[in-house]
Amino acid sequence: MELTAAGQEIRVALLEDQLLFRESLVALLEGAGMKVVARCSDTNSFLFQVRGAAPHVALVDLRLEHVGRAAVEDGLVVLKYLHDFHPQVRSLVLSGHHEPAIVEQCFHAGAAGYLCKLNVSCDELVQAVGRVARGERLLPMEMLPSNVLHLEDFTPSGSALSRLTLREREVLGYVAAGADNLKIAAHLGITERTVKAHLTNIYRKLGPENRAQLAVLACELGVTRPVVA
């Protein structure tokens, strides 16, 4: 039986629009000893059930299509809602998208992990749900720095922030909030050139290779994300 860090049976809520895939996930997770407490195809039903079901992990699809409806629901809304109103529920995205910008948006919205449907195995999915339930964060392998060989090696501690100056931490917070250099400069009352200098120092001290990695790393470190207009 898969257990949380506290020794509880892992409770999972599923948000997936494809019935066959959704039921396959139920069979997979319950076969691994987890308990599926919600299985929904639309965001409203999902959020209603989450309130009463108290899952440890929410497995969320990003693009939810429905027969007879032109509109497509966005799973990012669910990630933000869970982050703001149910912070004890850890969100794990399972999506066909693998673009770094979309992954970055998910972590900005509060996701604890991200898996791509196109290249994840059944065993990897079960392990990922278990790891997220036990408090870990999971990044897609393609978003890890090239010198990181294993996902568990990329688990930065809060002490990493001690390497940054106060201003660098402020800049990092705005990066985590999705602000570009021009917006960061405007909010902090500094020049865009100064922002770039701070970012150069941050990259050197923390080691990410690109802005997407830096934004996710900021979320990993628990950096305060200011509101960006």
JOWOGI-V917874 format. One record per residue. N is the residue number from 1. RES is the residue in three letters. OMEGA is omega in degrees with one decimal (* if undefined). BURIAL is I if it has 16 or more other ideal C-beta (glycine too) atoms within 10 Angstrom, else O. D_FIRST is the distance of its C-alpha to the first C-alpha in Angstrom with 2 decimals. Layout:
N,RES,OMEGA,BURIAL,D_FIRST
N,RES,OMEGA,BURIAL,D_FIRST
//
This chain:
1,MET,176.9,O,0.00
2,GLU,-176.3,I,3.81
3,LEU,172.7,O,6.27
4,THR,177.4,I,10.04
5,ALA,-179.9,O,12.71
6,ALA,177.6,O,13.35
7,GLY,179.1,O,10.05
8,GLN,173.3,O,9.56
9,GLU,-176.8,O,7.11
10,ILE,179.7,I,8.55
11,ARG,-173.6,I,11.46
12,VAL,172.5,I,13.45
13,ALA,-176.6,I,17.09
14,LEU,170.7,I,18.77
15,LEU,-175.5,I,22.47
16,GLU,-173.6,I,23.71
17,ASP,-176.9,I,27.07
18,GLN,-173.2,O,26.66
19,LEU,-177.3,O,25.38
20,LEU,179.7,O,24.34
21,PHE,179.8,O,22.45
22,ARG,-180.0,I,20.83
23,GLU,175.7,O,19.66
24,SER,176.8,O,18.46
25,LEU,177.8,I,16.30
26,VAL,-178.8,I,14.88
27,ALA,-179.3,O,14.13
28,LEU,-175.7,I,12.66
29,LEU,179.7,I,10.28
30,GLU,175.2,O,9.27
31,GLY,178.3,O,9.05
32,ALA,176.9,I,6.47
33,GLY,176.8,O,4.19
34,MET,179.1,I,6.69
35,LYS,177.4,I,9.75
36,VAL,-173.5,I,13.13
37,VAL,176.1,I,15.70
38,ALA,178.3,I,18.74
39,ARG,-170.5,I,20.09
40,CYS,177.9,I,23.68
41,SER,-180.0,I,26.47
42,ASP,-171.5,O,28.78
43,THR,-177.2,I,28.71
44,ASN,178.8,O,30.23
45,SER,-178.2,O,27.77
46,PHE,-177.8,I,24.86
47,LEU,176.8,I,26.23
48,PHE,-178.4,O,27.09
49,GLN,179.4,I,23.60
50,VAL,-178.7,I,22.05
51,ARG,-177.6,O,24.39
52,GLY,-172.3,O,22.98
53,ALA,179.1,I,19.31
54,ALA,178.0,O,18.58
55,PRO,171.2,I,15.98
56,HIS,-176.0,I,14.72
57,VAL,172.1,I,15.50
58,ALA,178.3,I,18.31
59,LEU,-165.4,I,18.48
60,VAL,170.2,I,22.26
61,ASP,-176.5,I,24.82
62,LEU,-175.4,I,28.26
63,ARG,-174.0,O,30.64
64,LEU,-179.7,I,30.36
65,GLU,-178.7,O,33.01
66,HIS,179.8,O,33.95
67,VAL,177.7,O,36.28
68,GLY,179.0,O,39.69
69,ARG,178.7,O,39.25
70,ALA,-176.3,O,40.96
71,ALA,176.7,O,39.10
72,VAL,179.4,O,35.84
73,GLU,-176.8,I,33.40
74,ASP,-179.5,O,32.29
75,GLY,177.3,I,28.71
76,LEU,177.9,I,30.21
77,VAL,179.8,O,31.33
78,VAL,179.2,I,27.78
79,LEU,-179.7,I,26.83
80,LYS,-179.0,I,29.88
81,TYR,-179.9,I,29.31
82,LEU,179.9,I,25.76
83,HIS,-175.5,I,27.03
84,ASP,-171.3,O,29.97
85,PHE,178.3,O,28.70
86,HIS,-174.5,I,24.92
87,PRO,178.4,O,24.45
88,GLN,177.3,O,21.14
89,VAL,-177.6,I,19.69
90,ARG,-174.2,I,19.18
91,SER,175.5,I,20.57
92,LEU,-178.6,I,19.61
93,VAL,173.2,I,22.43
94,LEU,-170.1,I,22.06
95,SER,175.2,I,25.69
96,GLY,178.5,O,28.22
97,HIS,176.2,I,30.39
98,HIS,179.2,I,30.50
99,GLU,-178.4,O,33.71
100,PRO,-178.1,I,33.60
101,ALA,179.7,O,35.44
102,ILE,176.5,O,32.85
103,VAL,179.9,I,29.98
104,GLU,178.4,I,32.12
105,GLN,-179.0,I,32.67
106,CYS,178.6,I,28.97
107,PHE,173.8,I,28.52
108,HIS,-176.7,I,31.72
109,ALA,175.9,I,30.26
110,GLY,179.7,I,27.22
111,ALA,175.9,I,24.50
112,ALA,-179.5,I,21.91
113,GLY,-178.0,I,21.42
114,TYR,176.5,I,23.01
115,LEU,176.1,I,22.14
116,CYS,-179.9,I,24.78
117,LYS,-171.4,O,24.05
118,LEU,-174.8,O,26.68
119,ASN,178.7,O,25.07
120,VAL,179.0,O,21.29
121,SER,178.4,O,19.15
122,CYS,-179.9,O,15.98
123,ASP,179.7,O,14.10
124,GLU,178.8,O,15.97
125,LEU,179.5,I,15.16
126,VAL,179.1,I,11.36
127,GLN,-179.3,O,12.02
128,ALA,178.1,I,14.62
129,VAL,179.4,I,12.73
130,GLY,-178.5,I,10.32
131,ARG,178.0,I,13.56
132,VAL,178.5,I,15.50
133,ALA,-179.6,I,13.18
134,ARG,171.5,I,13.71
135,GLY,-179.9,O,17.41
136,GLU,172.3,I,18.50
137,ARG,-175.0,I,21.05
138,LEU,176.4,I,21.24
139,LEU,170.9,I,24.58
140,PRO,-176.6,I,25.58
141,MET,-176.7,O,26.77
142,GLU,179.0,O,30.26
143,MET,178.5,I,30.63
144,LEU,173.8,I,30.02
145,PRO,-173.8,O,33.18
146,SER,-179.1,O,34.33
147,ASN,177.7,O,34.14
148,VAL,-175.4,O,30.37
149,LEU,-176.9,O,28.60
150,HIS,-177.2,O,24.94
151,LEU,-178.0,I,23.29
152,GLU,177.8,O,22.16
153,ASP,-177.3,O,25.88
154,PHE,178.8,I,26.79
155,THR,-174.2,O,25.52
156,PRO,178.8,I,28.84
157,SER,-179.7,O,29.37
158,GLY,-179.4,O,31.67
159,SER,178.6,O,34.26
160,ALA,-179.5,O,35.06
161,LEU,-179.2,I,36.86
162,SER,178.2,O,39.22
163,ARG,-174.9,O,40.77
164,LEU,171.8,I,41.99
165,THR,179.2,O,45.05
166,LEU,-179.8,O,44.94
167,ARG,177.9,O,46.46
168,GLU,176.7,I,44.01
169,ARG,178.2,I,41.12
170,GLU,178.7,I,42.89
171,VAL,179.6,I,43.29
172,LEU,177.6,I,39.63
173,GLY,178.7,I,38.72
174,TYR,174.6,I,40.91
175,VAL,178.6,I,39.40
176,ALA,179.6,I,35.93
177,ALA,176.4,I,37.54
178,GLY,-178.9,O,38.80
179,ALA,174.3,I,42.46
180,ASP,-175.2,O,44.80
181,ASN,-178.8,I,47.31
182,LEU,179.0,O,50.09
183,LYS,178.7,I,48.11
184,ILE,179.9,I,46.95
185,ALA,-178.9,I,50.60
186,ALA,-177.9,O,51.76
187,HIS,-176.2,I,49.23
188,LEU,178.9,I,49.92
189,GLY,178.4,O,53.66
190,ILE,-179.5,I,53.82
191,THR,177.6,O,54.87
192,GLU,177.6,O,52.64
193,ARG,178.2,O,53.84
194,THR,176.8,I,52.56
195,VAL,-179.8,I,49.15
196,LYS,178.9,O,49.05
197,ALA,177.7,O,50.05
198,HIS,-179.4,I,47.24
199,LEU,177.1,I,44.73
200,THR,178.6,O,46.10
201,ASN,-179.5,I,45.48
202,ILE,177.8,I,41.94
203,TYR,-178.1,O,41.09
204,ARG,-175.8,O,42.66
205,LYS,-174.1,O,40.82
206,LEU,171.1,I,37.29
207,GLY,178.1,I,37.34
208,PRO,-174.7,I,36.17
209,GLU,-178.8,O,38.14
210,ASN,-173.8,O,38.69
211,ARG,178.7,I,38.63
212,ALA,176.8,I,35.35
213,GLN,-178.9,I,33.59
214,LEU,-179.7,I,35.55
215,ALA,178.9,I,34.55
216,VAL,178.0,I,30.83
217,LEU,178.3,I,31.30
218,ALA,177.2,I,33.15
219,CYS,177.5,I,30.26
220,GLU,-176.1,I,27.95
221,LEU,178.9,I,30.45
222,GLY,-179.9,O,30.60
223,VAL,177.7,I,34.26
224,THR,-178.8,O,35.93
225,ARG,179.1,I,36.75
226,PRO,176.4,O,40.15
227,VAL,-179.1,O,41.18
228,VAL,-178.2,O,43.09
229,ALA,*,O,45.66
//
